């Protein structure tokens, strides 16, 4: 379990500069300029984090409940 946490921290640290734009959003961001484009990208990443946290939490609960029964 400790290794999973370490892997999660490393992946989170590496994803800071991740580009999270589809082709349509990229074209829109190019028209906005550098500053707003970075803000748009940050907003997309923030919106993506919430469902991922929920899925991770549910997966952890499922894993913990099934591990205790075995």
Helices and strands as residue ranges (DSSP letters): H 2-14, H 23-32, H 34-69
